[in-house]
């Protein structure tokens, strides 16, 4: 188990979105976020206390969590200076990067000599099966997006929280580093060998009671040239009964792909539904989730209303406005 609470390391994050791991922990498990540690040039800010390693330890922090998800998931030499200091100050380290802590000889040697733990949450711990496509009992919902990092995880967590509030049977099923760090378990899907990704999602969402909902954390986008494969595994391995469309309307282009424009919500609806119905012919698109964090209240309300009128689907920002209408739509299935 990863010891809590955390000191969230933002490093030299180039923008707020790069710190999405730390942001997710701060938003959904604020009791575990003692403070943030930023390096010179960091352009992200969680709005919590900036603490030194020593101050964070004095406040009870046990683990330094790398809260940055950079392209390629690389641990830089500049970061390693801070990580070594953290080990020496008494911290364990936790990371969801592709560049594993355990693959850095100096960090591994220092941790072992000091009795500290290195937690790489992106290392699969199960021998996942190959997907068999057999129908499973229970209900499942998946958020599918126009791009990466548009709010699919927040949508799932908000839906799960609203279902639990109503006394419905619901389980949030993490498939990425942030979700795993928030909940303490899940499948690091983008680190699973390709042939076993859909099987890993089947394993994560086993047969259940007929009125139980698995809220599957979405990843990537079917339209993203870099990360479409992980989304495809979620669609087929998850066998969703329902899809929620996710979108961030202020993006100038696909995340990390300046030559690619975002697809329309209609494109995502049609393509994702057709692919989902390969494994679950009864799958339906039930709503749209709009990430309006960069919009005013008035602009957010107007945009959601326009999308709802256009698509004929309940459309909300579930983090800003609540997930009640999305859960109403799911409960009606």
N, C-alpha and C positions, 0 to 999 in steps of 0.2 A: 504493500500500500504506500502511496505517496503521502508523506507527512504534510499536514496543513497546520497553520495558514501559510499563504504564499507571499513572497515578494515578487512582483511582476517585472521582469526585465524587458525593457523596450529597446535597448541597444541604441542604434542610430537609425531607427525606422524612418524611411523617407516620407511617409505620409500616414494618416490615421488608419487607413485600411490595412496597411502592412502590420499593424498591431492588433489584428482581429482576434488572435488567440487570447491576448490579455484582456481585450475589450469584452469578449464573451464571458470570461471568468468574472470580471468586475460586474457585469450586468446581471449575471444569473447566479453567481455565488459570491456576493459582496462580502459575506462574512469571512471568506477565505482570502480576501485581498487586503493585506496589511498596508501596502503602498506600492509605488512604482520606482524603478531605478532606470534613469535615462542617461545616455552618453551625450557628449557634445554633438550638436548637429541633429539630434533627434527631433522629428517634426510631428510626433504623436504625443498625445496627452490624454490620460484617462480621467483627469479631473480628481485624482486622489493624491495623497501626500507623496512628495518626492522624498525618498529616504536613502540614507547611506546604508551600506551593509550592516554597520554596527548599530545604527538606530533601528533598523528593521529587526535585527536579532533581539534587541532590547524590548521590542514590542511583541515578541513571540514568534516571528516568522521562522519557519523550519525549512522551507524549500524555495530555492530561486527557480522560478519557471520562466523559460524563454518564451516570451509572449509575442514574438514576431514570426510571421510566416512570409519569408522572402522568397523570391522566385528561385527555384532550385533547392531551397532549404539548406543554405550553407552557413556554417559557423566560421566567422571571420577571425583572423588573428587578433584584431582589436577586441572582439567579444571575449576571446579566450583569456585575455588578461583579467577581465572582470570575473569570468567564471572560476579561474584559479583562486582569485582573492576571495570569492564566495565560499569555496570549499575550505579555505584556510580559516574563514570566519565562522565556520560551523554549519554551513548550509549543505543540504542535499541539492542536487540539480535535477530538473525535469525538462524534457524537450519533446516536441513533436516533429522536429525537422527530419528531413531525409538524411542529412548529415548527422550520423548518430554520435552521441556523446561517447559511447563505448568504443567507437572507432578512432577516437583522438587519444593516442598513447599517453600524452602528458596528463590529460585530465583523468584517464583511467588509473594511471599509476598514483597520482596524487590522491584521488578518492580512496583508493585501496589503502594507502599508507595512513590516511586520516580516519578511516572507518566511515566514510561518507557513502551515500547511495547515488548512483546515476540511473535515472529513469528515462528510457527511450520509449515513449508511448506509441511510436509508429512501428514498433517491432511486433509482428503477429505472434501470438502466443499459442495458437491453435492450429492443428493440421486440418485446414478446411476442406470439405468435400467438393467435388465437381457438382454443379447444379443439376438437378434432375427435372425441374419444371413441374413437379407434382403439386396439385392444388392443396393448400393448407387451410385448416380452419382458422377462425379469427378474422379480424379486419385490419387493413393496413393503408396508410396514407403516406404519400411521398411528395415533397415540394420539388418542382423542376423549374429551373431558372433560365433567363435570357443570357446569363453570364455567371462567372464565378463570383463569390462574395457579394451576393445581392440580398442576402437575408434568409436563405433557406433554413439554416439552423435556428435562427431566431423565430422563424415561423413555426417550426416544429416544437420548440420549447414553449412558445406561447400557446399553441394548441394543446399541448400536453398539460400545461398548468391550468388552462380553462376546463379541460375535461376532468381533471382531478378535483377542481373546485366544485364541479357539478356532481361529483360522486361517480363519474363514469370510470370504467376500467381502461387504463391507458398506461403505456410504457414508452418512454422516449428511447430510441435505439440509436446510439451514436455511431457514426461511421468515419469520423475524422478526429484530428488531434484535439481540437477545442472541446468538442462534445465529450471526448473521453476524459479530459482533464476536469470538466465540469461535473460529470456524473460518476467517474471512477471506473468505467468499463466501456466495452464496445469493440468494434472492429476497425483497425486502421486501414481502411479499404484500399487507399492508393498505394499501400506497401505490400499488398497481397499479389502473388503471381497471377498474371492475367487469366489463365485458365480456371482459377479458383475464386475469382472475385464474385461472380454471381452465386456460387455455392456458399461463400462466406456470408452473403446477405440472407440466403435461405437459413443458414445456421443461426444467424442473429435474430431472425423473426420466425421462430418455430410455431407449430400448430398451437392454437390457444382457444379459449372459450369464444363462442360465437359472437358475444357482445364486447369482446376485448379489442382495443385499438392499439396497434403498434405504430408509433409515430417515427418513421424512418428519416434520419437526418440526410438531407440532400447534399450532393457534391457536384461541382463542375457544371457543365451545360452540354447538352447534346449538340449545340452549335459552336462550341469552343474547340478550335483546332488542336489545342494542347491537351485538354482534359475531358474530352467527350467519352472516353472509354469507361471511366469510373461511373459516369452517369448512366451509361447503358447497362452496366452491371447492376445498378440499383433498380432500374426499371424492370429488368427481367428477373433478377433474383428476388426482388421485393414483392413481385406480383401484386402491385397496389390495387386496392379497390377504388381509391380516389387519388386524384392529382390536384395539387394547388400550384398555380402559376406564380413565380416570384420574379420581381423586376425592380431595378433601381433606375429611375427615369433620367437622372442627370449625367449618366455616363456618356462621354464623347466617343468611346469605342470599347471593344472587348478588353477585359483586364489583361494587360501584357501583350496585346495584339493590336497595335495602332492602325494596322491596315484593314481591320475587320470591324464593321459596324454591328451593333446589336441586332438580333432578329426581332421581329414584332412578337407581341404576346400571342397573336393569332397563329404565327408560325410555330411557336413553342407548343401551343395547345394542340394543333393538328398533328405535328410530328410525334410529340411525346405520347399522345393518346393512341395513335396508331400502333406505336411500338409496345405500349403497355398492354393493349388488347391482344397482342400475340400470345401472352401468357395468362391474361385475365380478360376474356371478352366482355365482362360486365363493368370494367373500369370506367369511371366517369371523371371529368374535370368539374370540381365543385366550387372553386373560388380563385381569387387572385390576391396575392400579398404584395404590397408595394412598399419598398424601403424609401421613406420620405425624409430621412434624417437631414438632408441638405435643402429641404424646402420649408417655407413658412407654413403655419397652420392653415392659412387660407389657401395657399397653393396646393398643399397636400390634400385638403378636402376636395378641391376642384378637380385635381388630377384623378383621384379615386372615383369620383362621381362620373367623370368622362369615360374611364375604363369600364366601369360597371355598366354604363349605358351602352357602350360599344360591344362588350362581350356577353352581356346578360348574366353576369356572375357576381355574387357578393364580393366586393373589393374593399380591402382595408389595409392599413398599416397595423399589423397585430401588436407590434411593440409600442406604438404610439397610441392607438385607439382601442386595443384589446382584440382578442381573437373570438369574441362571442359569435359573430355572424358566420365565421368559418366553421366553428364547432356546430352551430345550428345546421349548417348544410351537411356536415358529416353525420350528425345524429339522425338526419332524415333519410339516410340511405338504407 
